[in-house]
Structures are given as structure tokens and as C-alpha cells.
């Protein structure tokens, strides 16, 4: 089960990467998004 989970995560990650690189965003914006995502993860 864990392996399947990892595989789906990798696929989702790849898709997210492709989407992220469609339009470049400034590093500051990216950092903000990352911290927000981390906060969401932490307090779920």
C-alpha cells in the first residue's frame, strides 16, 4: 500500500512541477506559497 501511495505521490508531484513551471514565479512568492502549504499541513 505504501509503495502505491508513494507512486501516486510522485505522479502528483510531477504534475505539480509541470504546472509550476508553466509560468515562473518569483522566489519570494514561491517561498510564501511553500510556507503557507506547510502551515496548512501542520494544522490539519
PyMOL commands that set and color helices and strands:
alter all, ss='L'
color gray80, all
select helices_A, chain A and resi 2-22+27-42
alter helices_A, ss='H'
color red, helices_A
deselect
rebuild
show_as cartoon
